[in-house]
Amino acid sequence: MTQLIYLDNGATSFPKPEEVYTFMDHFYRNLGVNPGRSGYDLCLESGEIIDATRKQLTKFFNGTDYNRLCFSYNSTDALNLIINGMLEKGDHAISTTIEHNSVLRPLFHQSEYNGVEVDYIPVDSKGFVDPDDFPKTFKSNTKLVIVNHASNVIGTIQPLKEIGAHCKKHGIPFAIDASQSAGKIPIDLEEQNLDIVVFTGHKSLLGPTGIGGLYVREGIEIRLTRAGGTGVRSAVRTHLFEYPYRLEYGTLNSVGVAGLHAGVKWVEEKGIENIHEHEMQLTKMLRDGLKDVDGVTLYCMDDLTDHIGLFLFNVDGFEALNVGTILDVDYNIACRTGLHCAPLIHEHLGTAEIHGAVRFGIGPFNTEEHIDTAIQAVKKIAQMRTAASH
Ligand SMILES: Cc1ncc(COP(=O)(O)O)c(C=O)c1O
């Protein structure tokens, strides 16, 4: 069997840089005690890695206070903390139709069960929101604007700076879901007028699963929606209000933090622009190789400006799921099919009613050879349908 061609980096990056595996192994074998809980040397040393990672990520997002960089299990976890901790009955929130379910579902729960009103700004035919639609939707009770930075379906990058400027002018907290973008395109709290950046560790930051987090700008209020151990000031009856404890509950995934530390270091050393350029070059190659193939439909791939390396398509006459199976079984290509946890954007594309589409997610370890094989494979699948119809 030929070697697996992994084009499912939108779901999680794989493989990880060798340095991530090595550092996690080193950390867990040698420093795998519970950091921040005690004063013995090993515990302090372990805690230093946690602090170093808070500092590293704070700098990565151009934040100012590393204590406001909190770790969570993943983006979904952090998004729930902010959505449920910032909205209450009678509030209004604004999001978009290009969100992942990790935003859509907590918001839906808020509107369905907690009396919060939510508006969803639509994207245009190319997959971008118009920043000027936001102020038109602001109300006196708008308490949160939350936007997916880079789509996990069509890869479009939203104009954060302009949306953030509107939010800033009206004093409305602006949060971004950077699950797909962090590690692929620069994120800058100041430059882009952001109040909260939510990230997951296992995608483009090249860390392991089970670790994510958020940076919260000073002055942003997030109510406690959980409580538990923090390792410090145990006599206090409530959960601690100060950061980072405020948004951290129980023992950290310290080996996950270590892996994330190594992943971010790798991204910084390679250079985020170089990674993006490589991935976009491969995405363009896919687009050029498949755009004129009879029976293949591409979604939002005409202009790849302001895109990350995600590639969405269908083959006429096939369910997306079946294309995925053929790619897997006949070509050893891993991809993701279906609705990609983002039903509203599939409704917008007209792909919801045909059970979704096929997504290739390009990562830093993909090569031109991988892409060439993928192009040939999709062409052959398209020919199967032409042959069957004759
Ligand atoms: C845009 C977007 N938001 C949120 C998530 C959720 O990430 P996690 O499963 O790591 O919480 C994903 C994962 O696919 C995503 O692509």
The ligand as an ORCA input file, in Angstrom:
! r2SCAN-3c Opt
* xyz 0 1
  C     -13.564     27.139     13.060
  C     -13.557     26.135     14.146
  N     -13.995     26.492     15.365
  C     -13.973     25.636     16.399
  C     -13.524     24.344     16.239
  C     -13.535     23.437     17.423
  O     -12.254     23.052     17.751
  P     -12.046     21.969     18.921
  O     -12.742     20.729     18.432
  O     -10.599     21.813     19.028
  O     -12.702     22.524     20.109
  C     -13.080     23.925     14.995
  C     -12.639     22.525     14.785
  O     -12.855     21.940     13.763
  C     -13.088     24.847     13.937
  O     -12.657     24.491     12.717
*
